[in-house]
Amino acid sequence: MSFTDFPGKSKAARRICESRARQENLSRPPIDLGVRIGHVHLKVADLERTLAFYRDVLGFEVTQRMGRQAAFLSAGGYHHHIGLNTWESAGGPPPPPGTTGLYHVAILYPSRALLADALRRVLAAGIKLEGAADHGVSEAIYLRDPDDNGVELYWDRPREQWPRASDGGIAMFTHPLDLKALLREAPPN
């Protein structure tokens, strides 16, 4: 069963197809716990401008450059967490609102103090925040990169602190994040 079976079908037929797809999914084993999302590769309009954000503001290291067309960035010496290229996008505008594409890139920090340091760097660079939230399982700040891609900077609370519903499932929420309290946890410059 695939989603290509849905076009042109009535609502009732689509519901039956969706129900069968859910049942098939329940009978399949879940993805291996070791699977991770390894990197994101972004099409950008201006490589130097975007490097100034990811390298100079957020602090990623350049691991490789391909002239003025591409760069690969890392945290901690990995081959790359972020790829940037202008192969199809040099000088191009960001996609217009209301279209499909990347919602945001989420960058996970290992501690609240390091997220606070990232917030301090972003504010010092004069970058406007789009939001900040406590989700129960994590705390996050939201902003845009120079190509208007959404960027989430966050840290996860330890799993034993995650909010749970009465059935044991995760009970995430969205509450305002106290940025002043977060900044007080930043390590000294």
Secondary structure, DSSP 8 states (H G I E B T S, - for coil): --GGG-TT--HHHHHHHHHHHHHHHHHS----TT-----EEEE-S-HHHHHIIIIIIT--EEEEEETTTEEEEESTT-S-SEEEE-TTTTT-----TTS-S---EEEEESSHHHHHHHHHHHHHTT--EEEEEE-SSEEEEEEE-TT--EEEEEEE--GGGS-B-TTS-B----EE--HHHHHTTS---
